[in-house]
Amino acid sequence: EAGVAQSPRYKIIEKRQSVAFWCNPISGHATLYWYQQILGQGPKLLIQFQNNGVVDDSQLPKDRFSAERLKGVDSTLKIQPAKLEDSAVYLCASSLFQVTDTQYFGPGTRLTVL
Amino acid sequence: QKEVEQDPGPLSVPEGAIVSLNCTYSNSAFQYFMWYRQYSRKGPELLMYTYSSGNKEDGRFTAQVDKSSKYISLFIRDSQPSDSATYLCAMRGGGNNRKLIWGLGTSLAVNP
């Protein structure tokens, strides 16, 4: 079974530029999560999708971050414009939405904002 | 006060040692408790999953949950250099709220 795919793996941009990350979840997983992980911290949930719909985006900085999940499969996360404090690893995870609901993570995209 | 507290370490032990990792939490509604392992430049991977109180064992790993004390532990027996990673605790309540609350992670180095 293929895991969660993310691209790109690394991205370096200057502040005020825009950037987009892509995630392909495990086939059949209805729930998709985007996390931000700053060095030395646990993952912080940015947004959770259930199929096409948003379940939780309470910690998404909506003035600069946006995310979509078209057709309930792939998802993109965009930052526009980027700030220095956005430097982090952006993790995508997916789950089946069962009782145990194990989240499977992709390798992440490491973003550096200069 | 954070909902989940975890000592970030770092923790350094010799090969073969027994490792104890811990988290405390404040929300009595948490019912599902997880330990994830994260290698450098990789995403977290689920290591242990426990529902409610009690112990769960899987090979060299044992997870314990004490809901009365709001305290969870992960024990690693006969630790190996390949266990060197960051260990993150995560937990959530029941029902349809699947939002995980994470600890900071504890960095572990097992020295040969």
gemmi code that builds the backbone of each chain (N, CA, C; Angstrom):
import gemmi

chains = {
    "A": [
        ("GLU", (0.858, -1.193, 0.000), (0.000, 0.000, 0.000), (0.888, 1.236, 0.000)),
        ("ALA", (0.674, 2.148, -0.929), (1.481, 3.354, -1.006), (1.128, 4.256, 0.161)),
        ("GLY", (2.135, 4.996, 0.637), (1.913, 5.902, 1.749), (1.432, 7.252, 1.272)),
        ("VAL", (1.431, 8.218, 2.184), (1.050, 9.590, 1.868), (2.217, 10.245, 1.111)),
        ("ALA", (1.902, 10.811, -0.032), (2.929, 11.461, -0.845), (2.822, 12.971, -0.696)),
        ("GLN", (3.964, 13.638, -0.625), (4.001, 15.091, -0.548), (5.077, 15.618, -1.484)),
        ("SER", (4.816, 16.775, -2.033), (5.847, 17.455, -2.818), (5.639, 18.954, -2.729)),
        ("PRO", (6.707, 19.735, -2.879), (8.086, 19.278, -2.936), (8.574, 18.852, -1.559)),
        ("ARG", (9.749, 18.278, -1.462), (10.300, 17.915, -0.161), (10.948, 19.112, 0.523)),
        ("TYR", (11.510, 19.991, -0.262), (12.171, 21.178, 0.278), (11.805, 22.384, -0.589)),
        ("LYS", (11.707, 23.536, 0.075), (11.410, 24.763, -0.643), (12.037, 25.924, 0.099)),
        ("ILE", (12.745, 26.769, -0.635), (13.326, 27.985, -0.069), (12.759, 29.159, -0.842)),
        ("ILE", (12.167, 30.102, -0.119), (11.602, 31.291, -0.754), (11.973, 32.516, 0.068)),
        ("GLU", (11.742, 33.679, -0.517), (11.947, 34.911, 0.223), (10.610, 35.366, 0.802)),
        ("LYS", (10.703, 36.147, 1.877), (9.458, 36.622, 2.493), (8.661, 37.426, 1.480)),
        ("ARG", (7.363, 37.348, 1.637), (6.377, 37.995, 0.771), (6.125, 37.221, -0.528)),
        ("GLN", (6.914, 36.170, -0.784), (6.602, 35.336, -1.943), (5.497, 34.361, -1.580)),
        ("SER", (4.985, 33.664, -2.586), (3.963, 32.653, -2.357), (4.548, 31.273, -2.603)),
        ("VAL", (3.900, 30.277, -2.003), (4.363, 28.899, -2.136), (3.160, 27.961, -2.011)),
        ("ALA", (3.244, 26.818, -2.664), (2.168, 25.829, -2.590), (2.744, 24.453, -2.353)),
        ("PHE", (2.046, 23.687, -1.543), (2.445, 22.317, -1.236), (1.325, 21.383, -1.696)),
        ("TRP", (1.736, 20.191, -2.104), (0.767, 19.216, -2.609), (0.806, 17.942, -1.773)),
        ("CYS", (-0.360, 17.327, -1.585), (-0.451, 16.096, -0.811), (-1.389, 15.123, -1.517)),
        ("ASN", (-0.951, 13.878, -1.624), (-1.792, 12.787, -2.127), (-1.947, 11.773, -1.009)),
        ("PRO", (-3.133, 11.631, -0.423), (-3.300, 10.737, 0.726), (-3.323, 9.266, 0.308)),
        ("ILE", (-3.364, 8.406, 1.292), (-3.505, 6.972, 1.028), (-4.878, 6.737, 0.399)),
        ("SER", (-4.907, 5.881, -0.601), (-6.140, 5.631, -1.328), (-7.255, 5.166, -0.388)),
        ("GLY", (-8.409, 5.821, -0.507), (-9.562, 5.438, 0.312), (-9.669, 6.171, 1.634)),
        ("HIS", (-8.654, 6.944, 1.984), (-8.715, 7.687, 3.243), (-9.566, 8.940, 3.069)),
        ("ALA", (-10.638, 9.023, 3.866), (-11.573, 10.133, 3.726), (-11.078, 11.409, 4.407)),
        ("THR", (-10.267, 11.240, 5.430), (-9.848, 12.399, 6.228), (-8.420, 12.774, 5.874)),
        ("LEU", (-8.191, 14.064, 5.704), (-6.865, 14.584, 5.366), (-6.553, 15.756, 6.286)),
        ("TYR", (-5.328, 15.784, 6.772), (-4.886, 16.808, 7.718), (-3.642, 17.509, 7.175)),
        ("TRP", (-3.560, 18.804, 7.412), (-2.325, 19.550, 7.216), (-1.848, 20.047, 8.579)),
        ("TYR", (-0.578, 19.770, 8.864), (0.045, 20.206, 10.101), (1.240, 21.097, 9.794)),
        ("GLN", (1.535, 21.984, 10.734), (2.770, 22.750, 10.716), (3.609, 22.300, 11.904)),
        ("GLN", (4.859, 21.930, 11.636), (5.752, 21.519, 12.723), (6.988, 22.395, 12.725)),
        ("ILE", (7.078, 23.234, 13.735), (8.256, 24.081, 13.921), (9.290, 23.273, 14.683)),
        ("LEU", (10.545, 23.503, 14.375), (11.642, 22.727, 14.969), (11.521, 22.685, 16.484)),
        ("GLY", (11.548, 21.465, 17.030), (11.508, 21.306, 18.479), (10.111, 21.312, 19.069)),
        ("GLN", (9.097, 21.302, 18.211), (7.716, 21.316, 18.690), (6.925, 20.168, 18.081)),
        ("GLY", (5.802, 19.877, 18.685), (4.901, 18.888, 18.113), (4.134, 19.483, 16.944)),
        ("PRO", (3.515, 18.641, 16.135), (2.731, 19.156, 15.008), (1.546, 19.997, 15.478)),
        ("LYS", (1.269, 21.048, 14.742), (0.119, 21.912, 15.011), (-0.859, 21.761, 13.856)),
        ("LEU", (-2.088, 21.373, 14.168), (-3.082, 21.175, 13.121), (-3.459, 22.506, 12.495)),
        ("LEU", (-3.343, 22.584, 11.165), (-3.782, 23.769, 10.443), (-5.200, 23.593, 9.920)),
        ("ILE", (-5.461, 22.457, 9.299), (-6.778, 22.230, 8.716), (-7.030, 20.741, 8.582)),
        ("GLN", (-8.297, 20.350, 8.766), (-8.717, 18.964, 8.620), (-9.870, 18.912, 7.636)),
        ("PHE", (-9.753, 18.053, 6.635), (-10.815, 17.818, 5.657), (-11.443, 16.454, 5.902)),
        ("GLN", (-12.742, 16.397, 5.729), (-13.460, 15.134, 5.683), (-14.072, 15.082, 4.288)),
        ("ASN", (-13.509, 14.212, 3.443), (-13.837, 14.233, 2.012), (-13.552, 15.637, 1.479)),
        ("ASN", (-14.537, 16.327, 0.897), (-14.273, 17.663, 0.358), (-14.433, 18.765, 1.391)),
        ("GLY", (-15.105, 18.466, 2.496), (-15.483, 19.513, 3.430), (-14.451, 19.763, 4.518)),
        ("VAL", (-14.423, 21.003, 5.004), (-13.522, 21.392, 6.082), (-14.175, 21.079, 7.428)),
        ("VAL", (-13.476, 20.305, 8.257), (-13.967, 19.959, 9.589), (-13.450, 20.942, 10.633)),
        ("ASP", (-12.175, 21.314, 10.503), (-11.550, 22.190, 11.502), (-10.471, 23.006, 10.823)),
        ("ASP", (-10.615, 24.294, 10.828), (-9.557, 25.191, 10.325), (-9.328, 26.327, 11.309)),
        ("SER", (-9.593, 26.049, 12.579), (-9.536, 27.079, 13.600), (-8.131, 27.665, 13.807)),
        ("GLN", (-7.091, 26.908, 13.455), (-5.733, 27.410, 13.661), (-5.052, 27.762, 12.339)),
        ("LEU", (-5.809, 27.860, 11.293), (-5.260, 28.254, 9.997), (-5.246, 29.774, 9.890)),
        ("PRO", (-4.087, 30.391, 9.688), (-4.044, 31.862, 9.517), (-4.641, 32.246, 8.167)),
        ("LYS", (-5.912, 32.505, 8.182), (-6.669, 32.600, 6.931), (-6.332, 33.844, 6.106)),
        ("ASP", (-5.617, 34.800, 6.725), (-5.230, 35.979, 5.938), (-4.106, 35.645, 4.965)),
        ("ARG", (-3.410, 34.529, 5.206), (-2.283, 34.208, 4.323), (-2.271, 32.747, 3.874)),
        ("PHE", (-2.928, 31.874, 4.605), (-2.939, 30.442, 4.283), (-4.294, 30.068, 3.668)),
        ("SER", (-4.242, 29.205, 2.680), (-5.467, 28.630, 2.131), (-5.210, 27.174, 1.776)),
        ("ALA", (-6.264, 26.397, 1.794), (-6.130, 24.981, 1.453), (-7.391, 24.520, 0.755)),
        ("GLU", (-7.222, 23.569, -0.133), (-8.378, 22.983, -0.796), (-8.139, 21.507, -1.024)),
        ("ARG", (-9.234, 20.788, -1.122), (-9.175, 19.366, -1.399), (-10.224, 19.066, -2.462)),
        ("LEU", (-9.758, 19.053, -3.668), (-10.656, 18.846, -4.786), (-10.997, 17.371, -4.934)),
        ("LYS", (-12.268, 17.066, -5.185), (-12.745, 15.712, -5.435), (-12.442, 14.756, -4.286)),
        ("GLY", (-12.178, 15.306, -3.101), (-11.982, 14.454, -1.935), (-10.730, 13.600, -1.970)),
        ("VAL", (-9.753, 13.968, -2.799), (-8.524, 13.154, -2.874), (-7.321, 14.044, -2.562)),
        ("ASP", (-6.648, 14.543, -3.611), (-5.456, 15.376, -3.414), (-5.817, 16.687, -2.730)),
        ("SER", (-4.784, 17.277, -2.120), (-4.981, 18.565, -1.467), (-3.779, 19.460, -1.709)),
        ("THR", (-4.031, 20.768, -1.742), (-2.944, 21.738, -1.800), (-3.083, 22.720, -0.653)),
        ("LEU", (-1.958, 23.137, -0.129), (-1.875, 24.163, 0.905), (-1.046, 25.304, 0.337)),
        ("LYS", (-1.564, 26.511, 0.424), (-0.865, 27.666, -0.138), (-0.602, 28.702, 0.940)),
        ("ILE", (0.529, 29.368, 0.822), (0.874, 30.482, 1.693), (1.160, 31.684, 0.801)),
        ("GLN", (0.448, 32.782, 1.067), (0.636, 33.978, 0.261), (0.181, 35.219, 1.030)),
        ("PRO", (1.069, 36.117, 1.398), (2.512, 36.072, 1.255), (3.173, 35.382, 2.449)),
        ("ALA", (4.328, 34.805, 2.232), (5.024, 34.102, 3.307), (5.738, 35.088, 4.232)),
        ("LYS", (5.810, 34.689, 5.510), (6.548, 35.442, 6.508), (7.690, 34.571, 7.035)),
        ("LEU", (8.642, 35.218, 7.679), (9.791, 34.480, 8.216), (9.335, 33.371, 9.168)),
        ("GLU", (8.301, 33.673, 9.970), (7.853, 32.697, 10.977), (7.130, 31.498, 10.375)),
        ("ASP", (6.926, 31.503, 9.061), (6.316, 30.349, 8.414), (7.329, 29.241, 8.138)),
        ("SER", (8.604, 29.515, 8.399), (9.627, 28.480, 8.221), (9.318, 27.316, 9.147)),
        ("ALA", (9.112, 26.148, 8.573), (8.661, 24.982, 9.333), (8.589, 23.794, 8.382)),
        ("VAL", (8.249, 22.639, 8.935), (7.924, 21.477, 8.108), (6.410, 21.375, 8.032)),
        ("TYR", (5.896, 21.228, 6.837), (4.458, 21.096, 6.639), (4.157, 19.634, 6.341)),
        ("LEU", (3.407, 19.048, 7.255), (3.102, 17.623, 7.192), (1.669, 17.409, 6.741)),
        ("CYS", (1.500, 16.435, 5.899), (0.166, 15.998, 5.498), (-0.065, 14.610, 6.090)),
        ("ALA", (-1.259, 14.359, 6.576), (-1.609, 13.045, 7.115), (-2.999, 12.672, 6.614)),
        ("SER", (-3.270, 11.370, 6.592), (-4.611, 10.924, 6.204), (-5.047, 9.779, 7.110)),
        ("SER", (-6.345, 9.582, 7.199), (-6.888, 8.500, 8.019), (-8.211, 8.035, 7.437)),
        ("LEU", (-8.657, 6.866, 7.912), (-9.888, 6.263, 7.403), (-11.131, 6.787, 8.086)),
        ("PHE", (-10.963, 7.510, 9.184), (-12.088, 7.964, 10.012), (-12.864, 6.776, 10.555)),
        ("GLN", (-12.122, 5.868, 11.194), (-12.765, 4.791, 11.955), (-12.576, 5.107, 13.433)),
        ("VAL", (-13.013, 4.211, 14.291), (-12.922, 4.462, 15.734), (-11.474, 4.683, 16.152)),
        ("THR", (-10.570, 3.824, 15.668), (-9.166, 3.965, 16.064), (-8.499, 5.113, 15.320)),
        ("ASP", (-8.895, 5.308, 14.051), (-8.522, 6.509, 13.307), (-7.037, 6.828, 13.330)),
        ("THR", (-6.210, 5.868, 12.976), (-4.770, 6.100, 12.920), (-4.457, 7.092, 11.818)),
        ("GLN", (-3.645, 8.085, 12.140), (-3.216, 9.052, 11.146), (-1.867, 8.606, 10.586)),
        ("TYR", (-1.785, 8.564, 9.263), (-0.557, 8.199, 8.573), (0.024, 9.463, 7.955)),
        ("PHE", (1.305, 9.685, 8.215), (1.933, 10.926, 7.802), (2.800, 10.749, 6.567)),
        ("GLY", (2.852, 11.796, 5.772), (3.817, 11.879, 4.692), (5.159, 12.361, 5.213)),
        ("PRO", (6.172, 12.467, 4.337), (7.512, 12.860, 4.773), (7.634, 14.337, 5.098)),
        ("GLY", (6.671, 15.128, 4.669), (6.702, 16.556, 4.971), (7.416, 17.385, 3.914)),
        ("THR", (7.114, 18.666, 3.906), (7.818, 19.653, 3.069), (8.498, 20.638, 4.009)),
        ("ARG", (9.811, 20.726, 3.871), (10.567, 21.656, 4.721), (10.631, 23.001, 4.022)),
        ("LEU", (10.018, 24.010, 4.614), (9.979, 25.358, 4.047), (10.921, 26.275, 4.807)),
        ("THR", (11.749, 26.957, 4.068), (12.617, 27.994, 4.636), (12.252, 29.325, 3.996)),
        ("VAL", (11.910, 30.290, 4.820), (11.576, 31.630, 4.340), (12.711, 32.565, 4.740)),
        ("LEU", (13.337, 33.182, 3.732), (14.489, 34.060, 3.991), (14.093, 35.532, 3.985)),
    ],
    "B": [
        ("GLN", (-1.150, 26.940, 31.163), (-0.710, 25.545, 31.192), (-1.141, 24.839, 29.909)),
        ("LYS", (-0.193, 24.140, 29.273), (-0.518, 23.404, 28.066), (-1.359, 22.194, 28.418)),
        ("GLU", (-2.186, 21.760, 27.444), (-3.010, 20.574, 27.669), (-2.170, 19.317, 27.818)),
        ("VAL", (-1.056, 19.259, 27.093), (-0.164, 18.103, 27.144), (1.258, 18.597, 27.407)),
        ("GLU", (1.880, 18.047, 28.417), (3.248, 18.408, 28.770), (4.169, 17.220, 28.523)),
        ("GLN", (5.289, 17.496, 27.860), (6.276, 16.447, 27.584), (7.659, 17.058, 27.665)),
        ("ASP", (8.529, 16.446, 28.431), (9.900, 16.919, 28.568), (10.633, 16.697, 27.244)),
        ("PRO", (11.165, 17.767, 26.629), (11.799, 17.617, 25.313), (13.154, 16.930, 25.336)),
        ("GLY", (13.726, 16.726, 26.538), (15.046, 16.115, 26.629), (16.131, 17.118, 26.232)),
        ("PRO", (17.230, 16.693, 25.570), (17.407, 15.360, 25.001), (17.762, 14.299, 26.033)),
        ("LEU", (17.457, 13.058, 25.684), (17.749, 11.921, 26.524), (18.791, 11.061, 25.808)),
        ("SER", (19.866, 10.726, 26.512), (20.939, 9.930, 25.926), (21.176, 8.709, 26.802)),
        ("VAL", (21.107, 7.504, 26.230), (21.256, 6.284, 27.002), (22.194, 5.327, 26.263)),
        ("PRO", (22.800, 4.386, 26.981), (23.628, 3.378, 26.309), (22.742, 2.285, 25.720)),
        ("GLU", (23.249, 1.646, 24.702), (22.535, 0.530, 24.086), (22.205, -0.538, 25.132)),
        ("GLY", (20.976, -1.044, 25.057), (20.547, -2.065, 26.006), (19.807, -1.520, 27.215)),
        ("ALA", (19.820, -0.219, 27.405), (19.148, 0.389, 28.561), (17.630, 0.344, 28.402)),
        ("ILE", (16.957, 0.465, 29.529), (15.498, 0.628, 29.515), (15.209, 2.129, 29.508)),
        ("VAL", (14.384, 2.541, 28.555), (14.053, 3.948, 28.405), (12.620, 4.188, 28.866)),
        ("SER", (12.418, 5.261, 29.598), (11.090, 5.650, 30.044), (10.782, 7.051, 29.542)),
        ("LEU", (9.717, 7.179, 28.784), (9.276, 8.469, 28.250), (7.887, 8.756, 28.805)),
        ("ASN", (7.616, 10.016, 29.117), (6.368, 10.328, 29.811), (5.698, 11.587, 29.279)),
        ("CYS", (4.391, 11.622, 29.462), (3.602, 12.823, 29.195), (2.552, 12.967, 30.287)),
        ("THR", (2.252, 14.193, 30.632), (1.124, 14.472, 31.518), (0.122, 15.325, 30.748)),
        ("TYR", (-1.120, 15.253, 31.165), (-2.152, 16.025, 30.479), (-3.160, 16.544, 31.485)),
        ("SER", (-3.949, 17.516, 31.036), (-4.875, 18.147, 31.972), (-6.341, 17.876, 31.638)),
        ("ASN", (-6.638, 17.461, 30.420), (-8.015, 17.294, 29.977), (-8.521, 15.880, 30.283)),
        ("SER", (-9.434, 15.765, 31.227), (-9.926, 14.448, 31.625), (-10.794, 13.793, 30.540)),
        ("ALA", (-11.137, 14.530, 29.495), (-11.941, 13.962, 28.406), (-11.120, 13.118, 27.434)),
        ("PHE", (-9.815, 13.198, 27.523), (-8.983, 12.400, 26.612), (-9.211, 10.915, 26.863)),
        ("GLN", (-9.400, 10.168, 25.783), (-9.656, 8.730, 25.901), (-8.680, 7.893, 25.074)),
        ("TYR", (-8.132, 8.484, 24.024), (-7.250, 7.748, 23.128), (-5.856, 8.342, 23.243)),
        ("PHE", (-4.874, 7.476, 23.432), (-3.512, 7.921, 23.708), (-2.562, 7.215, 22.746)),
        ("MET", (-1.703, 7.987, 22.146), (-0.803, 7.475, 21.124), (0.631, 7.902, 21.367)),
        ("TRP", (1.526, 7.069, 20.931), (2.944, 7.428, 20.846), (3.370, 7.314, 19.393)),
        ("TYR", (3.950, 8.391, 18.906), (4.505, 8.415, 17.563), (6.017, 8.514, 17.654)),
        ("ARG", (6.690, 7.920, 16.697), (8.135, 8.016, 16.570), (8.432, 8.809, 15.304)),
        ("GLN", (9.374, 9.742, 15.421), (9.722, 10.568, 14.270), (11.238, 10.586, 14.085)),
        ("TYR", (11.674, 9.975, 13.009), (13.090, 10.035, 12.654), (13.373, 11.369, 11.983)),
        ("SER", (14.653, 11.746, 11.998), (15.050, 13.021, 11.421), (14.632, 13.114, 9.951)),
        ("ARG", (14.011, 14.195, 9.592), (13.588, 14.497, 8.219), (12.541, 13.511, 7.702)),
        ("LYS", (11.766, 12.937, 8.631), (10.656, 12.048, 8.260), (9.392, 12.505, 8.970)),
        ("GLY", (8.247, 12.029, 8.497), (7.006, 12.284, 9.203), (6.848, 11.350, 10.387)),
        ("PRO", (6.008, 11.707, 11.361), (5.762, 10.811, 12.503), (5.111, 9.504, 12.045)),
        ("GLU", (5.440, 8.415, 12.735), (4.797, 7.130, 12.478), (4.257, 6.591, 13.796)),
        ("LEU", (3.055, 6.013, 13.736), (2.418, 5.510, 14.941), (3.178, 4.313, 15.496)),
        ("LEU", (3.460, 4.376, 16.785), (4.183, 3.309, 17.468), (3.247, 2.496, 18.360)),
        ("MET", (2.473, 3.181, 19.176), (1.586, 2.516, 20.113), (0.275, 3.302, 20.209)),
        ("TYR", (-0.821, 2.564, 20.422), (-2.158, 3.168, 20.483), (-2.900, 2.509, 21.636)),
        ("THR", (-3.365, 3.312, 22.583), (-4.054, 2.777, 23.763), (-5.367, 3.505, 23.962)),
        ("TYR", (-6.389, 2.737, 24.286), (-7.687, 3.317, 24.607), (-7.893, 3.217, 26.111)),
        ("SER", (-8.207, 4.340, 26.726), (-8.497, 4.423, 28.154), (-7.285, 3.979, 28.977)),
        ("SER", (-7.499, 3.518, 30.175), (-6.389, 3.175, 31.062), (-5.875, 1.770, 30.792)),
        ("GLY", (-4.660, 1.503, 31.268), (-4.102, 0.164, 31.165), (-2.777, 0.132, 30.455)),
        ("ASN", (-2.300, -1.083, 30.238), (-1.015, -1.318, 29.593), (-1.213, -1.972, 28.239)),
        ("LYS", (-0.287, -1.720, 27.344), (-0.268, -2.403, 26.054), (1.173, -2.690, 25.689)),
        ("GLU", (1.440, -3.907, 25.280), (2.806, -4.299, 24.971), (2.911, -4.724, 23.524)),
        ("ASP", (4.023, -4.325, 22.891), (4.287, -4.726, 21.507), (5.792, -4.872, 21.354)),
        ("GLY", (6.253, -6.112, 21.452), (7.690, -6.358, 21.349), (8.445, -5.705, 22.484)),
        ("ARG", (9.379, -4.840, 22.152), (10.189, -4.170, 23.175), (9.502, -2.926, 23.742)),
        ("PHE", (8.338, -2.594, 23.244), (7.647, -1.369, 23.638), (6.431, -1.668, 24.516)),
        ("THR", (6.288, -0.884, 25.589), (5.128, -0.985, 26.462), (4.572, 0.416, 26.696)),
        ("ALA", (3.282, 0.576, 26.453), (2.616, 1.850, 26.719), (1.722, 1.687, 27.940)),
        ("GLN", (1.770, 2.678, 28.818), (0.927, 2.678, 30.017), (0.119, 3.954, 30.072)),
        ("VAL", (-1.121, 3.828, 30.485), (-1.989, 4.985, 30.675), (-2.572, 4.929, 32.083)),
        ("ASP", (-2.396, 5.991, 32.839), (-2.990, 6.121, 34.167), (-3.903, 7.347, 34.125)),
        ("LYS", (-5.181, 7.127, 33.858), (-6.100, 8.252, 33.715), (-6.343, 8.957, 35.039)),
        ("SER", (-6.230, 8.236, 36.144), (-6.461, 8.879, 37.443), (-5.401, 9.929, 37.731)),
        ("SER", (-4.180, 9.681, 37.251), (-3.080, 10.629, 37.439), (-2.860, 11.508, 36.222)),
        ("LYS", (-3.592, 11.243, 35.141), (-3.425, 11.963, 33.874), (-1.967, 11.882, 33.429)),
        ("TYR", (-1.506, 10.645, 33.305), (-0.078, 10.393, 33.069), (0.037, 9.207, 32.133)),
        ("ILE", (0.837, 9.353, 31.061), (1.075, 8.232, 30.172), (2.568, 8.019, 30.015)),
        ("SER", (2.941, 6.784, 29.773), (4.355, 6.430, 29.664), (4.586, 5.498, 28.482)),
        ("LEU", (5.791, 5.559, 27.963), (6.258, 4.601, 26.959), (7.592, 4.056, 27.461)),
        ("PHE", (7.661, 2.718, 27.554), (8.895, 2.071, 27.970), (9.498, 1.335, 26.762)),
        ("ILE", (10.801, 1.484, 26.606), (11.520, 0.766, 25.561), (12.549, -0.122, 26.253)),
        ("ARG", (12.393, -1.436, 26.081), (13.346, -2.380, 26.668), (14.459, -2.670, 25.683)),
        ("ASP", (15.649, -3.010, 26.220), (16.778, -3.376, 25.363), (16.916, -2.381, 24.207)),
        ("SER", (17.080, -1.126, 24.535), (17.091, -0.082, 23.516), (18.246, -0.290, 22.522)),
        ("GLN", (17.983, 0.071, 21.284), (18.921, -0.104, 20.182), (19.252, 1.258, 19.553)),
        ("PRO", (20.403, 1.379, 18.913), (20.723, 2.641, 18.225), (19.641, 3.044, 17.228)),
        ("SER", (18.953, 2.058, 16.648), (17.883, 2.363, 15.688), (16.658, 2.985, 16.353)),
        ("ASP", (16.615, 2.971, 17.695), (15.517, 3.635, 18.417), (15.767, 5.133, 18.560)),
        ("SER", (16.938, 5.598, 18.158), (17.252, 7.023, 18.248), (16.313, 7.819, 17.347)),
        ("ALA", (15.505, 8.660, 17.961), (14.468, 9.399, 17.251), (13.818, 10.352, 18.242)),
        ("THR", (12.848, 11.104, 17.762), (12.006, 11.907, 18.650), (10.694, 11.163, 18.866)),
        ("TYR", (10.277, 11.073, 20.115), (9.045, 10.369, 20.468), (8.001, 11.397, 20.904)),
        ("LEU", (6.890, 11.373, 20.214), (5.811, 12.336, 20.454), (4.613, 11.623, 21.049)),
        ("CYS", (4.076, 12.164, 22.139), (2.794, 11.649, 22.619), (1.681, 12.490, 22.002)),
        ("ALA", (0.550, 11.859, 21.796), (-0.614, 12.555, 21.238), (-1.860, 11.927, 21.844)),
        ("MET", (-2.901, 12.696, 21.985), (-4.109, 12.179, 22.603), (-5.333, 12.943, 22.115)),
        ("ARG", (-6.500, 12.342, 22.272), (-7.739, 12.987, 21.847), (-8.908, 12.447, 22.653)),
        ("GLY", (-10.027, 13.160, 22.528), (-11.241, 12.700, 23.165), (-11.961, 11.693, 22.285)),
        ("GLY", (-13.165, 11.324, 22.660), (-13.948, 10.363, 21.912), (-14.869, 11.038, 20.927)),
        ("GLY", (-15.833, 10.314, 20.417), (-16.798, 10.865, 19.479), (-16.173, 11.216, 18.152)),
        ("ASN", (-16.773, 12.182, 17.477), (-16.302, 12.556, 16.146), (-15.166, 13.575, 16.167)),
        ("ASN", (-14.797, 14.051, 17.332), (-13.680, 14.997, 17.412), (-12.371, 14.211, 17.353)),
        ("ARG", (-11.727, 14.221, 16.175), (-10.509, 13.424, 16.003), (-9.256, 14.277, 16.159)),
        ("LYS", (-9.395, 15.512, 16.616), (-8.245, 16.400, 16.715), (-7.275, 15.882, 17.760)),
        ("LEU", (-6.039, 15.667, 17.339), (-4.997, 15.209, 18.246), (-4.344, 16.398, 18.929)),
        ("ILE", (-4.102, 16.246, 20.211), (-3.329, 17.223, 20.970), (-1.963, 16.589, 21.215)),
        ("TRP", (-0.906, 17.318, 20.816), (0.431, 16.748, 20.794), (1.321, 17.298, 21.907)),
        ("GLY", (2.239, 16.455, 22.373), (3.331, 16.936, 23.197), (4.427, 17.512, 22.314)),
        ("LEU", (5.454, 18.076, 22.943), (6.560, 18.686, 22.199), (7.459, 17.646, 21.546)),
        ("GLY", (7.447, 16.422, 22.118), (8.360, 15.393, 21.646), (9.604, 15.328, 22.519)),
        ("THR", (10.097, 14.115, 22.754), (11.343, 13.894, 23.495), (12.369, 13.304, 22.549)),
        ("SER", (13.516, 13.977, 22.456), (14.588, 13.500, 21.590), (15.407, 12.445, 22.330)),
        ("LEU", (15.524, 11.257, 21.736), (16.232, 10.129, 22.347), (17.419, 9.740, 21.484)),
        ("ALA", (18.575, 9.574, 22.124), (19.760, 9.042, 21.442), (20.197, 7.789, 22.183)),
        ("VAL", (20.323, 6.677, 21.467), (20.808, 5.426, 22.041), (22.204, 5.194, 21.498)),
        ("ASN", (23.166, 5.199, 22.381), (24.577, 5.135, 21.986), (25.109, 3.716, 21.990)),
        ("PRO", (25.760, 3.297, 20.885), (26.289, 1.927, 20.823), (27.463, 1.738, 21.788)),
    ],
}
model = gemmi.Model(1)
for chain_id, residues in chains.items():
    chain = gemmi.Chain(chain_id)
    for i, (resn, *xyz) in enumerate(residues, 1):
        res = gemmi.Residue()
        res.name, res.seqid = resn, gemmi.SeqId(i, " ")
        for name, pos in zip(("N", "CA", "C"), xyz):
            atom = gemmi.Atom()
            atom.name, atom.element = name, gemmi.Element(name[0])
            atom.pos, atom.b_iso = gemmi.Position(*pos), 0.0
            res.add_atom(atom)
        chain.add_residue(res)
    model.add_chain(chain)
structure = gemmi.Structure()
structure.add_model(model)
structure.setup_entities()
